[in-house]
Amino acid sequence: MTLEKAMKMKIALPQPNQYADPSPGYQLRPFRKEDLQACINLMFAVPDFSMVDEWTYEECKKWILASAGKDLDSPNERGWLAFKEGQLVSMALANSKGYVNQVYTLPEHQNRGLATACLTRVLESLSIIGMKEATVLVGKTNVRALSLYEKLGFSPSTDNVI
């Protein structure tokens, strides 16, 4: 990933209980350690070529562990997942410093509020543990992601610290 391809965005965290619900028929729940492989599979199924040319299994695992913790036990529900009929179709994860580093939704399940529902719960969880803001690094050409983050209140940041 190169910073030339990416834009850093920040949001002041909302007060708790300001989250969105997904479309009917989807179930949301916090990340659990048994979700690791499904999350990696989702990252491979929804590549973001605006930031990296190709994910490896180890890179996917590294970034999920950065959010969920090395013991794969996401404290304070910093990871939220959406399921349809038992299949993982969307996720949002953030690390303990408020860096949102995985937001993915299968293409056939997009435009149903899943990323919004997962991400707003992650932001609420960060707010509950005392974080004042969250950041995300997004590909400058990833129009769908940029639209989601702007809709939720993220705005471009000029500092380079993540």
Sequence and secondary structure as in RCSB ss.txt:
>XXXX:A:sequence
MTLEKAMKMKIALPQPNQYADPSPGYQLRPFRKEDLQACINLMFAVPDFSMVDEWTYEECKKWILASAGKDLDSP
NERGWLAFKEGQLVSMALANSKGYVNQVYTLPEHQNRGLATACLTRVLESLSIIGMKEATVLVGKTNVRALSLYE
KLGFSPSTDNVI
>XXXX:A:secstr
  GGGEEEEEEE   SS      TT EEEE  GGGHHHHHHHHHHS  TTT S   HHHHHHHHHHHHTTTT  G
GG EEEEEETTEEEEEEEE TTSEEEEEEE GGG SSSHHHHHHHHHHHHHHHTT  EEEEEEETT HHHHHHHH
HHT EE      
